[in-house]
Amino acid sequence: MANIKSAKKRILVNQTKAMRNKMVKSAVKTAVKKVDAAVAANDKELATAELLTATSIIDKAASKGIYHKNTASRKISRMNIAVNKLA
């Protein structure tokens, strides 16, 4: 355990940021799963709607620095390809 006051504060700040990162990553995973489920069900309308939501969530996560911009771009691209393959 840290003895110095600034080190103790760092521990608390790191815990707070880790929790925030965990919440945002969980939201991204949920959004991606919703898009995948809509694609699996062959529901183009729902998949398109969910894609917009997921794209927004992923972009926000990238802007906050939770995901690297290339990782966010790759996730969005893969979902776009999957939705566009639907008839």
N, C-alpha and C positions, 0 to 999 in steps of 0.2 A: 504494500500500500504506500502511496506517495505521502511524503512528509511536508513538502513545500506547498504553499497555498496555491501558487499558479499551476502546479502539477495536478492538484486536486480539482481545480477548475477545469483544466484540460480534460480530465477523465469525465466530468459531468457533461461538458460540451460535446465530447466525442460520442457519449451515449445518446444524447439528444439527436445529434446528426445521424447516427446509425439507425435510430428508430424512424426518423423521417425518410431516410433512404429505403428502409425496409417497407414502409407503407407505400411509397411511390412505386417501387419495384413490384410489389404485390398487385397494385392497381393495374400496372402494365400487363402483368401475366394474365390477370382476369380479363382484361380487354382483348388480348390476343386470343384467349380461349373462346371468347364469345364469337369472334370473327371466324375462328376455325370451326366452331360448331355450326355456324350459319352456312359455311362453305360445305361442310359435310352433309348438311340437310338439303343442299342444292337450292337454297333460298337467296336469290340474288339481291332482292330488295333489302332484306334484313342484313345480309352480309355487307352491302354498301353502306347502310346506316351505321353498323357497328364499326366498319372500317374508318369512317370519319371520326367517330369517338375515340377509337384506339390511336389513330394518327395524332389527334390532339394531345392525348395523354402522353404518348411517347415523345412528341416534340417538347412538351413542357418538362419532361424528365431530362431530356438532353440539354435544355436551356439552363436547368438548375445544376447541371454537372453530374447528375446521377448516372447517366449513360453517356458514353462517348458519342460524338455526332455521327461517326461512321456506323456504330452499332445501331443507333436509332434509325439511320437511313436504311440499313440492311433489313431491319425488322419490318419497316414500313413497305419496302420494296417487295419483300417476300409475300406479305399479306396482299398487296396490290395485285401481284401476279396470280395468286390463288383466286381472288375475287374475279379478276378479269377472265379467267379460264371458264367461269360458269357461263352456261348458255344464255 
